[in-house]
Amino acid sequence: MKYPSTSNTYCPYCRKQTPHKAKLYSKGTARTMAWGQLKHARKLTGYVGKVAGEKTVKKQGKRQKVVLNCTVCNKKIERTIGTRTRKKLEVTA
């Protein structure tokens, strides 16, 4: 699925329609001292071996996110394209 690299959309900070630059959303690096990471590491220690969750539910398609950057106030807005889609998102010029 193609998405334009620049679009004129509503900015909640400027409170009007302004030009925005689009960029694909990417997950940041996980915090090593986060509670979930520590809990998982604790489970892996000892003689237990690898621990994985039970897969009982069918996997859904991932949400395709775009980060819109306002060119006027330089604030970022996250937007989900569709609800759950299997198509890859591509930002085009």
C-alpha positions as CSV (number, residue, x, y, z in Angstrom):
1,M,0.0,0.0,0.0
2,K,1.4,3.4,-1.0
3,Y,1.2,6.5,1.2
4,P,2.3,10.0,0.1
5,S,5.5,11.4,1.7
6,T,3.9,14.9,2.2
7,S,0.2,15.7,2.8
8,N,-1.9,18.6,4.0
9,T,-3.5,17.4,7.2
10,Y,-4.9,18.7,10.5
11,C,-2.4,19.5,13.2
12,P,-3.9,19.5,16.8
13,Y,-1.1,21.7,18.0
14,C,-1.5,24.4,15.3
15,R,-5.3,23.8,15.3
16,K,-5.4,24.0,11.5
17,Q,-4.5,22.2,8.2
18,T,-0.8,22.3,7.7
19,P,1.7,20.4,5.5
20,H,3.1,17.2,7.1
21,K,6.0,15.0,6.3
22,A,5.3,11.2,6.6
23,K,7.7,8.6,7.9
24,L,7.1,4.9,8.6
25,Y,6.8,4.1,12.3
26,S,9.6,2.0,13.8
27,K,9.7,0.5,17.3
28,G,12.4,1.8,19.5
29,T,15.0,-0.3,21.4
30,A,13.6,-2.2,24.4
31,R,14.8,-1.1,27.9
32,T,16.9,-3.8,29.5
33,M,15.8,-2.8,33.0
34,A,12.1,-2.9,32.2
35,W,10.0,-5.1,34.5
36,G,8.9,-7.4,31.7
37,Q,12.4,-7.9,30.4
38,L,13.7,-8.7,33.9
39,K,10.8,-11.2,34.5
40,H,11.6,-13.0,31.2
41,A,15.3,-13.2,32.0
42,R,14.5,-14.6,35.5
43,K,12.4,-17.3,33.9
44,L,15.2,-18.3,31.5
45,T,17.7,-18.9,34.3
46,G,18.2,-22.3,35.9
47,Y,17.3,-25.7,34.4
48,V,14.0,-24.6,32.8
49,G,15.3,-23.8,29.3
50,K,13.5,-21.6,26.8
51,V,10.1,-20.3,27.9
52,A,7.5,-19.3,25.2
53,G,3.9,-18.3,25.5
54,E,1.2,-20.6,24.4
55,K,0.0,-19.9,20.9
56,T,-3.8,-20.5,21.0
57,V,-5.1,-17.5,19.1
58,K,-4.6,-17.0,15.4
59,K,-2.3,-14.2,14.6
60,Q,-3.8,-11.0,13.2
61,G,-2.3,-8.6,10.8
62,K,-0.2,-5.8,12.3
63,R,-1.3,-2.2,12.5
64,Q,0.4,-0.1,10.0
65,K,1.5,3.2,11.6
66,V,2.8,6.4,10.1
67,V,4.5,9.3,11.9
68,L,3.4,12.7,10.6
69,N,5.8,15.6,11.3
70,C,4.2,19.1,11.1
71,T,6.5,21.4,9.1
72,V,5.1,24.5,10.9
73,C,5.4,23.5,14.6
74,N,7.6,20.4,14.1
75,K,5.4,18.3,16.4
76,K,4.9,14.6,15.6
77,I,1.5,12.9,15.3
78,E,1.1,9.1,15.1
79,R,-1.6,7.8,12.7
80,T,-2.8,4.2,12.2
81,I,-3.6,3.3,8.5
82,G,-6.5,0.9,8.5
83,T,-7.3,-1.3,11.5
84,R,-5.4,-4.6,11.0
85,T,-3.9,-5.0,7.7
86,R,-1.5,-7.6,6.1
87,K,-0.3,-5.2,3.4
88,K,3.1,-3.5,3.9
89,L,3.0,0.3,4.0
90,E,5.3,2.2,1.6
91,V,6.0,6.0,1.8
92,T,6.3,7.3,-1.8
93,A,7.5,10.7,-3.0
